Amino acid sequence: MAETLKKGSRVTGAAREKLAADLKKKYDGGASIRALAEETGRSYGFVHRMLSESGVVLRGRGGATRGKKATSA
């Protein structure tokens, strides 16, 4: 996916299927939705929708998570 898509251009048919497969492969390989959006020149929402349509289980949001409260001894 070296070439970026023209922003706002409609992606249909075989081109859409190929793009969805490429996005899925890269996302499963660890790339973030934001990174994929920047790489393709499309919006975050477009990439998110493409991944959802192709059946990808989306990762949770990053950042610190709260564990169990430590008990004081």
GIDAUR-V856472 format. One record per backbone hydrogen bond with DSSP energy under -0.5 kcal/mol. NH is the residue of the N-H (numbers start at 0). CO is the residue of the C=O. If there is no record, write none. Layout:
# GIDAUR-V856472
((NH | CO) (NH | CO))
This chain:
# GIDAUR-V856472
((4 | 39) (8 | 5) (11 | 9) (14 | 11) (15 | 11) (16 | 12) (17 | 13) (18 | 14) (19 | 15) (20 | 16) (21 | 17) (22 | 18) (23 | 19) (24 | 20) (25 | 21) (26 | 22) (27 | 23) (28 | 24) (29 | 26) (30 | 25) (35 | 31) (36 | 32) (37 | 33) (38 | 34) (39 | 35) (40 | 36) (41 | 36) (46 | 42) (47 | 43) (48 | 44) (49 | 45) (50 | 46) (51 | 47) (52 | 48) (53 | 49) (54 | 51) (55 | 50) (57 | 55) (66 | 64))
